């Protein structure tokens, strides 16, 4: 079994390194790769080949999870382009988005404190989903504009991460209330 460990996930899947991907094509390629490297296929192979099969299966799974999620795919593309996403050390964000974050957090707290909190949480989740979809379109536009828009793409990714995390928190609150 010959393996080129220097390939990035796009190369591994035989896809162009771009933001827009066809999800069904990605799934087809994933299944084909899994079929070729799955450990069951190497059950009677040498210990080295079985170990390599396990490593490749892990790599293929990680690649698929990264490429199928738009935010993870964007982070990966930015990383390939040399744009660092230092979440812990780089906390600079547009002031408008910082205000929006505070307002959305307050809206979540208020929704949880109300008698009709399930309805309020559903409304807030719907609002966040719309914002998330709009931000994904903005991100798609950034990548279509090329290298000059990678800084804007980086900001969009950070905003999408916040919106995704907030949506997850809303879902958790909804679960607690039902």
BAROTOR-194290 format. One line per 4 residues: number of its first residue (from 1); for each residue x negated, y negated, z of C-alpha. Coordinates in steps of 0.25 Angstrom, whole numbers, plus 5000, padded with zeros to 4 digits. Example, Ala and Ser with C-alpha at 12.3 -4.5 7.8 and 13.67 -1.06 7.14 Angstrom:
BEGIN
1) 4951,5018,5031  4945,5004,5029
# end
This chain:
BEGIN
1) 5000,5000,5000  4994,4987,4995  4997,4974,5003  4994,4960,5000
5) 4995,4953,5014  4992,4940,5008  5006,4938,5001  5016,4929,5007
9) 5030,4933,5009  5035,4927,4995  5024,4935,4988  5027,4948,4996
13) 5041,4947,4991  5037,4942,4977  5045,4929,4979  5041,4915,4975
17) 5036,4907,4987  5048,4898,4987  5060,4894,4997  5071,4899,4988
21) 5072,4914,4987  5083,4923,4983  5087,4931,4995  5091,4943,4987
25) 5078,4944,4980  5071,4942,4993  5079,4954,4999  5076,4963,4987
29) 5062,4960,4988  5062,4963,5003  5069,4976,5001  5059,4980,4990
33) 5047,4976,4999  5053,4984,5011  5055,4996,5002  5041,4996,4998
37) 5034,4994,5011  5044,5000,5021  5037,5009,5032  5046,5021,5029
41) 5040,5021,5015  5027,5023,5022  5031,5034,5032  5021,5044,5027
45) 5010,5034,5023  4997,5032,5031  4997,5024,5044  4991,5012,5037
49) 5002,5012,5026  5013,5013,5036  5007,5001,5044  5005,4993,5031
53) 5020,4996,5028  5024,4991,5041  5016,4979,5040  5022,4976,5026
57) 5036,4979,5030  5034,4969,5041  5029,4959,5031  5040,4961,5021
61) 5050,4959,5033  5044,4946,5038  5043,4941,5023  5057,4944,5021
65) 5062,4938,5034  5054,4925,5030  5058,4924,5016  5073,4927,5018
69) 5075,4916,5029  5074,4902,5022  5068,4895,5034  5057,4905,5036
73) 5055,4906,5021  5053,4891,5021  5043,4891,5033  5036,4902,5026
77) 5035,4894,5013  5030,4882,5021  5019,4890,5027  5015,4896,5014
81) 5014,4881,5009  5005,4877,5021  5016,4870,5029  5015,4873,5043
85) 5028,4875,5052  5022,4873,5066  5035,4873,5073  5029,4873,5087
89) 5019,4862,5084  5026,4853,5074  5038,4847,5080  5039,4835,5071
93) 5053,4834,5064  5061,4823,5057  5068,4814,5068  5081,4816,5061
97) 5080,4831,5063  5076,4830,5077  5088,4822,5080  5097,4832,5072
101) 5091,4843,5081  5095,4836,5093  5109,4834,5088  5111,4848,5084
105) 5105,4853,5098  5115,4844,5105  5126,4849,5096  5123,4863,5100
109) 5123,4859,5115  5136,4852,5113  5143,4863,5105  5139,4873,5116
113) 5145,4865,5127  5158,4863,5121  5171,4871,5123  5172,4874,5108
117) 5157,4878,5107  5159,4889,5098  5165,4880,5088  5155,4869,5090
121) 5144,4879,5088  5150,4884,5075  5151,4870,5070  5137,4867,5074
125) 5132,4880,5067  5139,4876,5055  5132,4863,5055  5119,4869,5057
129) 5121,4879,5046  5124,4868,5036  5112,4860,5041  5103,4872,5039
133) 5108,4875,5025  5106,4860,5021  5092,4861,5027  5089,4874,5019
137) 5093,4867,5006  5083,4855,5010  5072,4866,5013  5075,4872,4999
141) 5074,4858,4993  5060,4856,5000  5054,4869,4995  5059,4866,4981
145) 5052,4852,4981  5039,4859,4983  5026,4856,4992  5030,4842,4994
149) 5042,4845,5002  5036,4856,5011  5036,4846,5023  5051,4844,5021
153) 5053,4859,5020  5045,4861,5033  5055,4851,5040  5067,4858,5034
157) 5062,4871,5039  5060,4865,5053  5074,4860,5053  5080,4873,5048
161) 5073,4880,5059  5080,4871,5069  5093,4873,5062  5092,4888,5062
165) 5088,4888,5077  5099,4879,5080  5109,4888,5073  5104,4900,5080
169) 5106,4893,5093  5120,4890,5089  5123,4905,5085  5117,4909,5099
173) 5127,4899,5106  5138,4904,5098  5135,4919,5102  5134,4915,5117
177) 5148,4909,5116  5155,4921,5109
# end
